[in-house]
Amino acid sequence: MPQHPRRAIVRGIAVSLLAAAVGCSPGTPAGQVPVHPARGQVLYKGKPVANLQVTFRPAAAATAGAGASSRTADVPTPTGRTDADGKFQLHTYLGSDGAPAGSYLVGIAPASSPTETRNVMQKVQPDPTSRAAMDAIRGHYSDPDRSGLRAEIKEGDNEIPAFALK
């Protein structure tokens, strides 16, 4: 008889460990929409532009207005920031996790960088060519409703066609 209680204890532990492993499996946390890896590039007059904030606003939210469904209201706004090569990766919750599947209106605007902040504090003038490009981008592309830029995120890995700004 002493072996039977041990088996019951071992089985109980095994079942508990299995239940814990299933409960800790990766998936979409409660309250979060599933996201898909997404990356792209921003070019201005054919050249990559660094330090731009790229914002993807769900197109359904823009067209639905006040009568938007709860599903549309639950879709977050993914963002990314361009690097020195003008490339960005979208993130919604953590790191470069991606964006929910769907259609988006895109806004692109200059993002403040540590260099810009340091230059302002030291009263250093930025490169006038770069400043003109940033002003043009801010004026034409910062508002997703008026930028004319759109993107589609599909389930799975996404390589977004380059945004060629003029």
HUZI-V391560 format. One record per pair of residues at least 12 apart in sequence whose C-alpha atoms are under 10 Angstrom apart, sorted by the first residue. I is the first residue (numbers start at 1). J is the second residue. Records with the same first field share a line. If there is no record, write none. Layout:
I->J ; J
This chain:
31->74
32->74 ; 75 ; 76 ; 92 ; 93 ; 100
33->71 ; 74 ; 75 ; 76 ; 92 ; 93 ; 99 ; 100 ; 101
34->75 ; 92 ; 97 ; 98 ; 99 ; 100 ; 101 ; 155
35->78 ; 90 ; 91 ; 92 ; 93 ; 97 ; 98 ; 99 ; 100 ; 101 ; 153 ; 154 ; 155 ; 156 ; 157
36->90 ; 91 ; 92 ; 96 ; 97 ; 98 ; 99 ; 100 ; 101 ; 153 ; 154 ; 155 ; 156 ; 157 ; 158
37->89 ; 90 ; 91 ; 96 ; 97 ; 98 ; 99 ; 100 ; 101 ; 153 ; 154 ; 155 ; 156 ; 157 ; 158 ; 159
38->78 ; 80 ; 88 ; 89 ; 90 ; 91 ; 96 ; 97 ; 98 ; 99 ; 100 ; 101 ; 152 ; 153 ; 154 ; 155 ; 156 ; 157 ; 158 ; 159 ; 160
39->80 ; 87 ; 88 ; 89 ; 90 ; 91 ; 96 ; 98 ; 99 ; 157 ; 158 ; 159 ; 160 ; 161 ; 162
40->54 ; 80 ; 82 ; 86 ; 87 ; 88 ; 89 ; 90 ; 158 ; 159 ; 160 ; 161 ; 162 ; 163
41->54 ; 81 ; 82 ; 83 ; 85 ; 86 ; 87 ; 88 ; 89 ; 159 ; 160 ; 161 ; 162 ; 163 ; 164
42->54 ; 81 ; 82 ; 83 ; 85 ; 86 ; 87 ; 88 ; 108 ; 161 ; 162 ; 163 ; 164 ; 165
43->85 ; 86 ; 87 ; 162 ; 163 ; 164 ; 165 ; 166
44->86 ; 133 ; 134 ; 136 ; 137 ; 163 ; 164 ; 165 ; 166
45->133 ; 164 ; 165 ; 166
46->163 ; 164 ; 165 ; 166
47->85 ; 86 ; 164 ; 165
48->82 ; 83 ; 84 ; 85 ; 86 ; 87 ; 162 ; 163 ; 164 ; 165
49->82 ; 83 ; 84 ; 85 ; 86 ; 87 ; 110 ; 130 ; 133 ; 134 ; 165
50->81 ; 82 ; 83 ; 84 ; 85 ; 86 ; 87 ; 88 ; 110 ; 111 ; 113
51->80 ; 81 ; 82 ; 83 ; 84 ; 85 ; 86 ; 87 ; 88 ; 109 ; 110 ; 111 ; 112 ; 113 ; 116 ; 134
52->80 ; 81 ; 82 ; 83 ; 84 ; 86 ; 87 ; 88 ; 107 ; 108 ; 109 ; 110 ; 111 ; 112 ; 113 ; 134 ; 137 ; 138 ; 142
53->79 ; 80 ; 81 ; 82 ; 88 ; 107 ; 108 ; 109 ; 110 ; 111 ; 112 ; 142
54->78 ; 79 ; 80 ; 81 ; 82 ; 88 ; 89 ; 90 ; 106 ; 107 ; 108 ; 109 ; 110 ; 111 ; 141 ; 142 ; 144
55->77 ; 78 ; 79 ; 80 ; 81 ; 90 ; 91 ; 104 ; 105 ; 106 ; 107 ; 108 ; 109 ; 142 ; 143 ; 144
56->76 ; 77 ; 78 ; 79 ; 80 ; 90 ; 92 ; 99 ; 103 ; 104 ; 105 ; 106 ; 107 ; 108 ; 144 ; 149 ; 150 ; 151 ; 152 ; 153
57->75 ; 76 ; 77 ; 78 ; 79 ; 102 ; 103 ; 104 ; 105 ; 106 ; 107 ; 143 ; 144 ; 145 ; 150 ; 151
58->72 ; 73 ; 75 ; 76 ; 77 ; 78 ; 100 ; 101 ; 102 ; 103 ; 104 ; 105 ; 106 ; 144 ; 150 ; 151 ; 152
59->72 ; 102 ; 103 ; 104 ; 105 ; 106 ; 144 ; 145 ; 150 ; 151 ; 152
60->72 ; 73 ; 75 ; 102 ; 103 ; 104 ; 105
61->73 ; 74 ; 75 ; 103 ; 104 ; 105
62->104 ; 105 ; 144 ; 145
63->145
75->92 ; 99 ; 100 ; 101 ; 102
76->92 ; 93 ; 99 ; 100
77->90 ; 91 ; 92 ; 93 ; 99 ; 100 ; 104
78->90 ; 91 ; 92 ; 93 ; 96 ; 97 ; 98 ; 99 ; 100 ; 104 ; 106
79->91 ; 92 ; 93 ; 96 ; 98 ; 99 ; 106 ; 107 ; 108
80->92 ; 96 ; 98 ; 108
81->108 ; 109 ; 110 ; 111
82->108 ; 110 ; 111
86->162 ; 163
87->162
88->160
89->158 ; 159 ; 160
98->153 ; 156 ; 157 ; 158
99->153 ; 154 ; 155 ; 158
100->152 ; 153 ; 154 ; 155
101->152 ; 153 ; 154 ; 155 ; 156 ; 158
102->151 ; 152 ; 153 ; 154 ; 155
103->150 ; 151 ; 152 ; 153 ; 154
104->144 ; 149 ; 150 ; 151 ; 152 ; 153
105->143 ; 144 ; 145 ; 146 ; 147 ; 148 ; 149 ; 150 ; 151 ; 152
106->141 ; 142 ; 143 ; 144 ; 145 ; 146 ; 147 ; 148 ; 149 ; 150 ; 151 ; 163
107->137 ; 138 ; 140 ; 141 ; 142 ; 143 ; 144 ; 145 ; 146 ; 147 ; 148 ; 149 ; 150
108->137 ; 138 ; 139 ; 140 ; 141 ; 142 ; 143 ; 144 ; 147 ; 149 ; 163 ; 165
109->134 ; 135 ; 136 ; 137 ; 138 ; 139 ; 140 ; 141 ; 142 ; 143
110->131 ; 133 ; 134 ; 135 ; 136 ; 137 ; 138 ; 141 ; 142
111->134 ; 138
133->165 ; 166
136->165 ; 166
137->165 ; 166
140->165 ; 166
141->165 ; 166
147->165
149->163 ; 164 ; 165
150->163
151->163
